Amino acid sequence: MAGRQSHGLGVGNGSIIEYADGIIEYRQTGKLLPAFKVNVSDVTGFSVRKATKQDRKNGASAFQQVFVLQGGGTELAVCPVNYGTATKIEAWIRNHPSFRGNVPQNAPAAPAPPNIADALTKLVQLHETGALSPEEFDQAKAKLLG
């Protein structure tokens, strides 16, 4: 993707502007400035709540919900949206390849291969103590040495 790409969310739901560096911004219908701008890889959760009196003082209407993007133990963005818009934004972010749920996390390291010398020493000790018969010792040694 070169530069930026716009993704409409449907009539009355605004659009998401996606930049090449993983940053997205949400623009409400009819607004020139973004309601929020975040890096998709920083987003870890979502919530929606009813608009409070304080939200209405800050510009939310009684017909809107407040959408919250969470990440790193804090709120990354909070903005009023029309009913149904939060679901569309969340679905779009969850489908983005950079969203944390879609990016493979560091897999646990594979166990280190056994040290052959240590394993042979243990086999010899087991054989010398009588825990392994000569046949069992030979089979285990052949398996260890491949």
N, C-alpha and C positions, 0 to 999 in steps of 0.2 A: 504494500500500500504506500503510495507516494503522498506525502503531505498529510492531508486529512480526508476523511470520508464521513458523509452525513448518513444517518440511519433514522428514518422517520418511524415513529411509534404509533402512527394512526391519527386520525382527526381528533384534535383537542388534547392530544397526549404529548406534543412536543417532539423533540428529536435528540438523538445522541450524536455528538461529533466525536469521531475517533481519530486520534493522531498516531503517527507511525511509532512513537516512543511508548505506547501503552497508556497514554493519558486519554481520558474521555471527559467530555463535559456534557451536561444536560441543559438543553435550552427549552424553556416552556414556549408553547404556541404564542406567537405575537410579541415575544420578548427578544431584544437584541443581545442582552448580556446573559451569560450562563448562570443557571441557578446553583450549580456546583461543578467543580472540576477535580477529578481524582485520578490516581493511577490504579488501574484495574487490579494489578497484582497486590495492592495494599488492602483491598477489600476482603474482609473475612466474614461479614454478616450483614443482615438487613433487618429492619423493623419498620412497622407502620403504626401510627397512633392517630387518634382524633386530634384535631387542631384545638389547642387550649386558648384561653383568653389572651395569653402572652403571644401565641402564634398569630392570632387575629390582629393584635396590635402591630405585629411585625409584617403584616400584609397578607396573611392567609385568609381565605374566605371561609365562611361556615360550611361551604360545600366542598371543602378540600380535606385531604388527609395530610399528615406530615410523614414524609419518607426519610428514614435515617440509614446512612451507610456507616458501617462499623469496621474498624480495623486497628490492630495494635492496641487493643484495650481502650479505645476512645472513639468518639464520633468523628468520622472523616467529613461527613456532609449531612446537613439537615435542610430539607426544603419542602414547602407545601406543594402538593400535586393534586390533580383531579382524581376522583375515585377511579380505580382501575389502572392508573398510570404507574403506580408503584410496582404492581405485579409485572407490567411490561418491562420496566427498567430492570428489575431484579432478574427476570428471565433472560434479558439480553446480556447482562453482566455474567450470569452463571454460564452462559454458552460461550463466552469469550475464552479463547485459548490461554490467556494470561491470568484468568481467575484462579485463585489458589486451589480450589477444588478440582481444577482441570490440569494443573501442573504437577507432574510427579515430584513428590518430596524426596529428599535424599534417602535412598534405600539403605537399610542397615548393611554394613560392610559384610562381605562374605567371610566366613570363618577362615582364618589363616590355614593353609595346608599344614598337615602335621609334619613336624620335623622328623625326617626318616631316621636319622641317627638316634634321636630320643626314643622313637617307637621301637627300633631294633633293640636298644638297651633294655627297654621294658620287657620285650618278648624274651630276651635272653634270661632276665631275672625270673620271669614267670616259669621258663623252662627249667632253670637251675633249682628253683624251689619245689618243682614237681607239680606246679599248677597246670602246666601244659605238657602233654605227652610229646614224644619226638615227632609223631605224625601231625599233631595240632600245631606244634612249633613250625614245622616245615610249611604247612598250609598258610599259616598267618604271615610267615616271612615272604612266601611267594606272592600273596595278595598285596602285601605292603610294597614290595619291590616291583609289582606290576608284571 
